[in-house]
Each structure stands twice: as C-alpha cells, then as structure tokens.
Amino acid sequence: MKFNKILGAAIGVTMVFMAGPVLAETCCQKAAAAGKECKDKCCIAAHKEGKSCVKCNPNKEDLKLKRTGKNSAKDAKSDKRS
C-alpha cells in the first residue's frame, strides 16, 4: 500500500513538471497577445530572415503566430470585397 502511494506521488510530480513547458508562453506569444511585435534582438533578427528564433521558440511558435496573422488579413480583405 505504501508503494502505491509513493508511485502515485512520483507520477503526479512528473506530470506537473512535464506540463510546465507546454503551458509557458514564449516572448513572441506574449507580445502577440498584447498586439505587439516581439522586442527581443534574437527574435527580430530571425523574423527579418523569415525564420523562427530557435532559442526562444524551440517549436516554432512564432511562425505559427505569423501564419495565423496573415490568414486573418487575407480573410479581412475577402470580406471587404463581398
């Protein structure tokens, strides 16, 4: 019985630590939520080249934000024409 409690606690702690990076926002995501561009030097340089800043956005979250922004701009243009 004691082993099950220890195992359950260990699994619970592991799950909390694994969920942490997934829930954390990157600097680019925070800036986009505020309606601004990211001000980090590494992100600015990467975005000028059309790339993702690997240091701040290891899963290329910043490029996903740019794509959704471009799509919404295209949708707005098509709505104006209709």
Long-range contacts (C-beta under 8 A, 24 or more apart in sequence): 26-56, 26-57, 26-61, 26-62, 27-56, 28-53, 28-56, 28-57, 28-61, 28-62, 28-65, 29-61, 29-62, 29-65, 32-65, 32-69, 38-62
